[in-house]
């Protein structure tokens, strides 16, 4: 799925402002594995926010948070930075270079944890490659700019929103509406979101549209915590989610 074109640079001007890791799309997606303390049964793949690189993810505490809840999980930190999205093949490359090889290695479960930009990437992967991971933890995911989600809100919510006709191709001009179209599918097929969790801070810059997503998820699958748009919120929230997942199973 090619999601960006040169024209999309205008849409992404706000995200490009400042000094953020871009990555090098001419090279494979960089990854770093933190092996499970116990025998690995599961894999948790972490997709970074726009300000994260591998070193930043290592310092974020996310790997320790995951393994304190799931000691049988390997954690794969990824450098799927903004440059891969701008190249237009971030989702395909995530599947081909990370998810599919992990499946071949025989993990019993694979989960995606995506923060901000990475939360968007997780949703895009779910749309393009359904049922390829066992679940997702979305940490304040980027779901487009205000003109798009305000239309959803004005319609009375995701279920009532009438999206434009589905385009032949997804590009920089329409990818935001296609994110919301994918979310709308959860309102019609709730089972598709049964293993999706959402967490964000009360002072998060994206908090305004998060209540639009809440009705699409099972009860108890949304965590609102003190804090803003950072790993101080996301790492402990991820630990809570993973503990709840295993508690529900028991």
Secondary structure, 3 states (H helix, E strand, C coil): CCCCCCCHHHHCHHHHCCCCCCCCCCCCCCEEEECCCCCCCEEEEEECCCCCCHHHHHHHCHHHHHHHHCCCEEEEEECCCHHHHHHCCHHHHHHHHHHHHHHHCCCCEEEEEEECHHHHHHHHHHHHCCCCCCEEEEECCCCCCHHHHHHHHHCCCCCCCCCCCCCCCCCCCCHHHHHHHHHHHHHHCHHHHCCEEEEEECCCCCHHHHHHHHCCCCCCCEEEECCCCCHHHHHHHHHHHHHHHHHHHC
